[in-house]
Amino acid sequence: CPADSVDHMPCEDPRRNSQLSREMNFYRERHCPLPDQTPLCLIPPPRGYKIPVPWPESLSKIWHANMPYNKIADRKGHQGWMKESGPYFTFPGGGTMFADGADKYIDKLKQYIPITGGTLRTALDMGCGVASFGGSMLSENILTLSFAPRDSHKAQIQFALERGIPAFVAMLGTRRLPFPAFSFDIVHCSRCLIPFTAYNATYLIEVDRLLRPGGYLVISGPPVQWPKQDKEWADLQAVARALCYELIAVDGNTVIWKKPVGESCLSNQNEFGLELCDESDDPNYAWYFKLKKCVSGTSVKGEYAVGTIPKWPQRLTKAPSRALVMKNGYDVFEADSRRWRRRVAYYKNTLNVKLGTPAIRNIMDMNAFFGGFAAALTSDPVWVMNVVPARKSSTLSVIYDRGLIGVYHDWCEPFSTYPRTYDLIHVSGIESIKNGSNKNSCSLVDLMVEMDRMLRPEGTVVVRDSPEVIDKVSRIANTVRWTAAVHDKEPGSNGREKILVATKS
């Protein structure tokens, strides 16, 4: 591709999207070009690009040359977001609402929320800046998925991923976020500027869909006790009351609520006219799905409430009740877990994939099913973005019940991340994931060019599929300039599979 496309994100192109409606920030959501409008070329790294600083040093410093954008450092340096220092950007851990650092801010939250001890595991950080909150929560064994919209110059999510913190690009606008219901034990907003009570509280209702019963909602910054925002603050409290959220604390400009466990208690009389969704609404459906103005009922009995699911790390290996989305779900779960433990050991010991070394931190599993691949890596210094293809059965809730994170995605479209953000991309069954909404759009070449866009130079790709498909993948791998080798599958596994392991030059 041309040199000026170093940060090209096909579905998040500010020039294209600026033509669209501004109502509810529609223009800042993902809008993908048709395949024939997408140039079929490889994204070059910026001049002076270096192999990223390895984890865990990357949490506090990254190479300036890898994303030479100084606006955040210039504008937010006094708040401790990030600073330029010689050939590096450094991250003191600050944020607009926690200039003293995210660690001190999290210490404040610990007075009110059981952050330590494994009760809480998955968090969502909305409008996350450079993701210092998520970075600091890692040391508490809480896995935070951070998101912010693409902004044409600040590259917040690119900085977060370069640091090795789980993040992707998204906007809370007109559609549900690409997660199943009741996924997150904590939802956090620190000056995320989401107008929660606008449009009849539609955005707070979406937060409620995502928050696990018994989970915590933390909002810091406006409108919480904020000058000239008395009405917004009063409205926010009124919606929380209508949803029967328990007010845990108001500490300065931070408010903490706890979501009730059990059937939603919406009273008939609430000033926002909030109603429960009818039975036909599937609260897990969230791929290009318009936001609803109704509250998702928690009719599946509370086996996924905070306090009733096992603590971390036990929840990783115990089959959750939501595994019963499949026939014989518990047995399938156990078999899947065993299979991936065996496969990952083979990747490391026989195929010499650099799992468990500082060379690999950010991993994507493009066809995650129950998250067995990610679960088998739990003792490695990595995090995994588990992707469940939007047209397959919705197993993503099982992944969250296990204490892992991920998103829905249709692989006939590009993914919402910056170029060069993953060290390893893994896909089992590459042929099966490209069944998208637009059948003729899904070519294997398009998909592998997109994988190349997401992959860091010297990054690794592992593809498992039938010998015929691996033969096709191998030919395309040469075209996208990967160095590839094909291997037999691990001993003791059924089926006709080959494994391609490739490295991006």
C-alpha positions in Angstrom: 0.0 0.0 0.0 1.1 3.6 -0.3 3.4 4.9 2.5 0.6 7.2 3.9 -1.6 4.2 4.8 0.5 3.1 7.7 -2.5 3.3 10.1 -5.2 2.3 7.6 -8.3 0.8 9.3 -10.8 0.1 6.5 -14.0 0.3 8.6 -12.9 3.2 10.7 -11.8 5.6 8.0 -12.5 9.2 9.3 -12.6 10.7 5.8 -15.2 8.3 4.6 -17.2 8.2 7.8 -17.4 12.0 8.2 -20.0 12.1 5.4 -22.5 10.1 7.5 -25.2 11.2 10.0 -24.1 12.6 13.3 -27.2 11.5 15.1 -26.2 9.3 18.1 -22.6 9.4 16.8 -23.6 7.1 13.9 -20.7 8.4 11.9 -18.1 7.3 14.5 -19.2 3.7 14.4 -17.7 1.1 12.1 -18.8 1.4 8.4 -17.0 -1.0 6.1 -16.3 -0.5 2.4 -17.4 -3.1 0.0 -14.7 -5.6 -0.8 -14.1 -4.2 -4.3 -13.6 -0.7 -2.8 -10.8 -2.1 -0.5 -7.3 -1.9 -2.0 -5.7 -5.4 -2.0 -2.3 -4.3 -0.7 -0.1 -4.8 2.3 0.2 -2.1 4.9 3.8 -0.9 5.3 5.2 -0.1 8.8 6.2 3.6 9.4 9.8 4.6 8.8 12.1 3.6 11.6 9.7 0.9 12.9 11.2 -1.3 15.5 10.1 -4.7 16.9 8.0 -3.6 19.9 9.3 -3.4 23.5 8.6 -6.8 25.1 6.1 -7.3 27.9 6.1 -6.3 30.8 8.4 -3.3 30.0 6.0 -2.3 27.3 3.4 -1.4 30.0 5.5 1.7 30.9 7.3 2.5 27.6 7.0 1.9 23.8 9.1 3.0 20.8 8.2 6.5 19.7 9.0 5.6 16.1 6.3 2.9 16.0 3.5 5.5 16.3 5.1 9.0 16.1 2.0 10.9 17.2 2.6 13.5 19.9 -0.8 15.1 20.4 -1.8 13.1 23.5 1.7 13.6 25.1 1.5 17.3 24.4 -2.1 17.8 25.5 -2.4 15.3 28.4 1.2 15.1 29.6 0.4 17.2 32.7 -2.3 14.6 33.6 0.3 11.8 33.4 -1.2 10.0 30.4 2.1 9.7 28.5 5.3 11.6 27.9 7.9 11.7 25.2 11.3 10.7 26.5 14.2 10.1 24.1 13.3 7.3 21.7 10.3 6.3 23.8 6.9 7.3 24.9 6.5 6.6 28.6 3.3 5.9 30.5 3.2 7.2 34.1 -0.2 5.6 34.5 -2.2 8.8 34.9 -5.6 9.8 33.4 -7.8 12.8 33.4 -9.7 11.6 36.5 -6.6 10.1 38.2 -3.6 12.4 37.7 -1.9 10.6 40.6 -2.0 7.4 38.6 -4.4 4.5 38.0 -2.9 2.5 40.9 -4.0 5.1 43.5 -7.4 5.4 41.9 -7.9 1.6 42.0 -6.8 1.6 45.7 -9.7 4.1 46.3 -12.1 1.7 44.5 -10.9 -1.2 46.6 -12.6 0.5 49.6 -16.0 -0.2 48.0 -15.5 -3.1 45.5 -14.0 -6.6 46.1 -11.2 -6.1 43.5 -8.8 -8.6 45.1 -9.6 -12.2 45.8 -11.0 -13.5 42.5 -14.7 -12.6 42.9 -14.3 -10.2 40.0 -12.5 -11.0 36.8 -13.8 -9.3 33.6 -14.0 -5.6 33.2 -15.0 -3.2 30.4 -13.4 0.2 30.3 -15.4 2.6 28.1 -13.6 5.5 26.5 -10.4 4.3 27.9 -7.7 6.8 26.7 -4.4 4.9 26.6 -5.9 2.2 28.8 -3.9 2.8 32.0 -6.9 1.7 34.1 -6.9 -1.7 32.3 -3.1 -1.9 32.5 -3.2 -1.4 36.3 -6.0 -3.9 36.8 -3.9 -6.7 35.3 -1.8 -6.9 38.5 -5.1 -7.5 40.4 -5.8 -10.5 38.0 -8.7 -8.6 36.5 -8.8 -8.7 32.7 -10.1 -5.5 31.3 -11.2 -5.0 27.7 -10.7 -1.3 26.9 -12.3 0.5 24.0 -12.5 4.0 22.5 -13.5 5.3 19.1 -10.9 6.0 16.5 -9.9 9.6 16.6 -7.9 10.8 13.6 -4.8 11.9 15.5 -4.8 10.6 19.0 -4.4 6.8 18.4 -5.4 5.9 21.9 -6.2 2.3 21.2 -3.0 1.9 19.1 -1.0 3.0 22.1 -2.9 0.7 24.4 -2.2 -2.4 22.2 1.4 -1.4 21.7 1.7 -1.4 25.5 0.2 -5.0 25.6 -3.1 -4.1 27.1 -6.3 -5.7 25.7 -8.2 -3.0 23.6 -10.1 -2.5 20.4 -11.8 0.4 18.5 -15.5 0.9 19.1 -18.1 3.6 19.6 -21.3 3.4 21.7 -23.6 5.0 19.1 -26.6 3.5 17.5 -25.8 -0.3 17.9 -25.1 -2.7 20.7 -21.5 -3.3 21.5 -20.3 -6.7 20.1 -20.6 -8.7 23.3 -23.2 -11.1 24.7 -25.4 -10.2 27.7 -24.1 -10.3 31.2 -20.4 -10.5 30.2 -18.6 -8.1 32.5 -18.2 -8.2 36.3 -17.3 -4.4 36.3 -18.1 -1.7 33.8 -15.9 1.4 34.2 -16.2 4.9 32.7 -13.6 7.5 33.7 -14.6 10.7 31.9 -15.7 8.6 29.0 -18.2 11.4 28.0 -21.0 8.9 27.1 -24.3 10.7 27.7 -25.8 7.8 29.6 -29.2 9.3 30.1 -29.8 10.7 26.6 -32.2 9.1 24.2 -34.3 7.8 27.1 -31.3 6.3 28.9 -30.6 4.0 25.9 -26.8 4.0 26.7 -27.3 3.1 30.4 -29.7 0.3 29.3 -26.9 -1.1 27.0 -24.5 -1.0 30.0 -27.1 -2.9 32.0 -27.3 -5.6 29.2 -23.5 -6.1 29.4 -23.2 -6.0 33.2 -23.4 -9.3 35.1 -26.0 -9.5 37.8 -24.2 -8.6 41.1 -21.6 -6.7 39.0 -20.4 -3.1 39.6 -20.8 0.0 37.6 -18.2 2.8 38.2 -18.5 6.2 36.7 -15.9 8.9 37.4 -16.1 12.5 36.1 -19.1 14.3 34.5 -21.9 14.3 35.4 -21.1 12.9 38.9 -21.2 15.9 41.3 -20.0 18.0 38.4 -20.5 21.8 38.2 -23.4 22.9 35.9 -24.5 19.3 35.4 -27.0 19.0 38.2 -29.8 17.8 35.9 -27.7 15.2 34.2 -26.5 13.9 37.6 -30.0 13.8 38.9 -31.2 11.9 35.8 -28.3 9.4 36.1 -29.3 8.6 39.7 -32.9 8.3 38.7 -32.2 5.7 36.0 -30.0 3.7 38.4 -32.9 3.7 40.9 -35.4 2.6 38.2 -33.1 -0.3 37.5 -32.9 -1.0 41.3 -29.1 -0.6 41.3 -27.7 -0.4 44.9 -25.8 2.8 45.5 -22.5 1.7 47.0 -20.7 5.1 47.3 -20.3 8.6 45.9 -16.7 9.5 46.5 -15.9 13.0 45.1 -16.6 12.7 41.3 -16.8 8.9 41.4 -20.0 6.9 41.8 -20.3 3.1 42.3 -23.4 1.1 41.9 -24.1 -2.6 42.2 -26.5 -4.4 39.8 -29.2 -6.5 41.6 -29.1 -10.3 41.3 -32.3 -12.0 40.2 -35.2 -10.9 38.1 -35.1 -7.3 37.1 -37.3 -5.2 39.4 -38.4 -2.4 37.0 -41.4 -0.7 38.6 -44.2 0.3 36.3 -43.8 3.9 37.3 -40.4 5.3 36.3 -39.9 8.7 34.8 -37.9 7.3 31.8 -40.7 4.9 30.8 -38.3 1.9 31.0 -39.8 -1.5 30.3 -38.5 -5.0 30.2 -37.8 -6.4 26.7 -40.3 -9.0 25.6 -39.4 -12.7 25.5 -38.5 -12.6 21.8 -35.5 -10.4 22.4 -32.2 -12.3 22.5 -30.0 -10.1 24.7 -26.9 -12.0 23.4 -27.5 -10.9 19.8 -25.1 -8.0 19.2 -23.7 -7.8 15.7 -25.0 -4.8 13.8 -28.0 -4.8 16.1 -29.7 -1.6 16.9 -29.8 -0.5 20.5 -33.1 -1.3 22.2 -34.9 1.0 24.6 -36.0 -1.9 26.8 -34.1 -3.6 29.6 -32.8 -7.2 29.1 -34.4 -9.6 31.5 -32.2 -12.0 33.4 -34.6 -14.9 32.9 -31.8 -17.5 32.7 -31.6 -18.2 36.4 -28.7 -16.6 38.2 -26.0 -19.2 37.7 -23.9 -16.4 36.1 -24.3 -13.8 38.8 -21.2 -12.4 40.5 -20.9 -14.5 43.7 -22.6 -17.6 42.3 -20.1 -18.3 39.5 -16.8 -19.7 40.8 -14.0 -17.3 41.7 -11.0 -16.8 39.4 -9.1 -19.0 38.6 -11.6 -21.9 39.3 -14.1 -20.5 36.8 -11.6 -21.0 33.9 -11.9 -24.8 34.0 -15.5 -25.3 35.3 -18.1 -25.7 32.6 -20.5 -22.8 33.0 -24.3 -23.3 32.7 -24.3 -21.3 29.5 -22.3 -24.1 27.8 -25.7 -25.7 27.4 -26.2 -23.5 24.3 -24.9 -26.7 22.6 -26.3 -30.2 22.9 -24.3 -32.1 25.5 -22.6 -28.8 26.2 -20.8 -29.9 29.4 -19.2 -32.9 27.7 -18.3 -30.8 24.6 -16.7 -28.3 27.0 -14.5 -30.9 28.8 -13.4 -32.5 25.6 -12.6 -29.1 24.0 -10.5 -28.1 27.1 -8.5 -31.4 26.9 -8.0 -31.1 23.2 -6.5 -27.6 23.4 -4.2 -28.4 26.3 -2.8 -31.2 24.1 -2.6 -28.9 21.0 -0.9 -26.0 22.8 1.7 -28.3 24.3 2.4 -29.5 20.7 2.6 -25.9 19.4 5.2 -25.1 22.0 7.3 -28.3 22.2 7.3 -29.6 18.7 6.4 -26.7 16.4 8.5 -24.2 18.4 5.8 -21.5 18.4 7.2 -18.8 20.7 4.3 -19.1 23.2 5.4 -18.4 26.7 8.3 -16.2 25.6 8.5 -12.3 25.7 8.1 -12.4 21.9 4.3 -13.0 22.2 2.0 -10.8 24.2 -1.1 -9.9 22.1 -2.9 -12.9 20.6 -6.0 -13.2 18.5 -8.0 -16.5 18.2 -10.2 -15.9 15.1 -12.5 -18.8 15.7 -12.5 -19.2 19.5 -15.6 -21.5 20.2 -15.4 -22.1 24.0 -12.1 -20.3 24.4 -10.1 -23.6 24.9 -7.0 -22.3 23.1 -6.9 -19.2 25.4 -7.6 -21.2 28.5 -4.6 -23.5 27.7 -2.3 -20.4 27.7 -3.4 -19.1 31.1 0.0 -19.5 32.7 1.8 -17.6 29.9 2.3 -13.8 29.9 -0.3 -13.3 27.2 -3.9 -12.1 26.7 -6.2 -13.5 24.0 -8.8 -11.6 22.0 -11.3 -14.5 21.5 -13.4 -13.9 18.3 -16.6 -15.8 17.8 -17.8 -15.4 14.2 -21.1 -13.6 14.1 -22.9 -16.3 12.1 -21.8 -19.2 14.3 -23.6 -20.3 17.4 -23.2 -17.8 20.2 -20.5 -19.4 22.5 -19.0 -16.0 23.5 -21.0 -16.0 26.8 -19.2 -19.2 27.8 -15.8 -17.5 27.1 -16.8 -14.6 29.5 -18.2 -17.0 32.1 -14.7 -18.6 32.1 -13.1 -15.2 32.9 -11.8 -14.6 29.4 -12.6 -11.8 26.9 -13.6 -11.5 23.3 -16.0 -10.1 20.7 -18.3 -11.1 17.9 -17.1 -10.4 14.4 -18.0 -11.2 10.8 -14.7 -12.2 9.0 -16.1 -11.0 5.7 -15.2 -7.5 7.1 -12.0 -6.1 8.5 -11.5 -6.1 12.3 -11.7 -2.8 14.3 -8.0 -2.6 15.3 -5.0 -0.6 14.1 -2.4 -2.3 11.9 0.5 -4.2 13.6 -1.4 -4.9 16.9 -1.1 -8.7 17.3 2.0 -10.9 17.9 0.2 -14.1 17.1 -3.0 -14.8 15.1 -4.5 -18.3 15.5 -7.3 -19.8 13.5 -8.7 -23.3 13.6 -10.9 -23.9 10.6 -10.2 -20.8 8.4 -12.5 -22.0 5.6 -15.5 -22.1 8.0 -15.1 -18.6 9.4 -15.6 -16.7 6.1 -19.3 -17.5 5.8 -20.5 -14.0 6.1 -23.5 -12.0 5.3 -22.2 -11.2 1.8 -21.4 -14.6 0.4 -19.4 -13.6 -2.7 -17.4 -11.1 -0.7 -15.5 -13.6 1.3 -12.2 -14.6 -0.4 -9.4 -16.3 1.4 -7.0 -13.7 -0.1 -9.0 -10.8 1.5 -9.0 -12.5 4.8 -5.2 -13.2 4.8 -4.4 -9.6 3.7 -6.5 -8.5 6.7 -4.6 -10.9 9.0 -1.3 -9.4 7.6 -2.6 -5.9 8.5 -3.3 -6.9 12.1 0.0 -8.8 12.5 3.2 -7.2 13.8 6.4 -7.7 11.7 8.0 -10.9 12.9 4.6 -12.0 14.2 3.3 -15.6 13.9 0.3 -17.1 12.2 -1.0 -20.6 13.1 -3.7 -22.0 10.8 -5.3 -25.5 11.2 -7.5 -26.9 8.6 -7.9 -29.8 6.1 -4.9 -30.5 3.8 -6.7 -29.0 0.8 -7.4 -25.7 2.6 -3.9 -25.6 4.1 -2.5 -26.0 0.5 -4.4 -22.9 -0.6 -3.4 -21.0 2.6 0.2 -21.9 1.9 0.2 -20.5 -1.6 -1.4 -17.2 -0.5 1.1 -17.0 2.4 3.9 -16.8 -0.1 2.1 -14.0 -1.9 1.7 -11.9 1.3 5.4 -12.5 1.9 5.1 -14.8 5.0 7.6 -17.5 5.6 5.5 -20.6 6.0 5.9 -24.3 6.9 3.2 -27.0 7.0 3.2 -29.6 9.7 1.3 -32.7 10.6 -1.2 -32.4 13.4 -0.3 -33.5 17.0 -0.4 -37.3 17.7 -3.6 -38.7 19.1 -6.0 -36.2 17.5 -8.8 -37.2 15.2 -9.7 -35.7 11.8 -7.7 -34.8 8.7 -5.8 -31.7 9.7 -2.6 -30.0 8.8 -1.1 -27.0 10.6 0.5 -24.1 8.9 2.9 -21.9 10.9 4.0 -18.7 9.2 6.1 -15.7 10.1 5.5 -12.1 8.8 8.7 -10.7 7.4 
